[in-house]
Amino acid sequence: MHLAYPAVLSALLFCTGLYGVLARRNAILVLMSVELMLNAVNLNLVAFDVWLSEAAEETLHSGQALTLFTIAIAAAEIGIGLAIVLAVHRNRGTADIDKLRDTAEGHEPDDRDDTDSEVRPAEQAAGSGRTGKAEATA
């Protein structure tokens, strides 16, 4: 078999995964696209290992060994990534990447328009202290 067949298949898989990473908004679909890209790299490693072993007298199978390391790293990455996505989904109620940009502690999601967000925190800080004291004395 020629080296071109697995190389073209690997390029198509990688481009599909890259499109998924750039175009998808769901975090789980982005993780699946990253896995697709890693599998394309694994296919390239094994294909070039077989191609180089045909040319050399000694076979080291270094491409296959690197593929095993890549599979182990991908398994750890997907486990940690899914744990993070589930934790964020429990806290925020969504796995949409665009809605998760305000993940710093103390920030609220951008559900309001921009004019309210500039005026409201100053009014709340000034008004909340006065209202509490007025209600406590009344």
Buried (B, 14 or more C-beta within 10 A) or exposed (E): EEBEEBBEBBEEBBEBBBEBBEEBEBBBBBBBBBBBBBBBBBBBBBBBBBBBBEEEEEEEEEBBEBBEEBEEEBEEBBEEBEEEBEEBBEEBEBBEBEBBEEEEEEEEEEEEEEEEEEEEEEEEEEEEEEEEEEEEEE
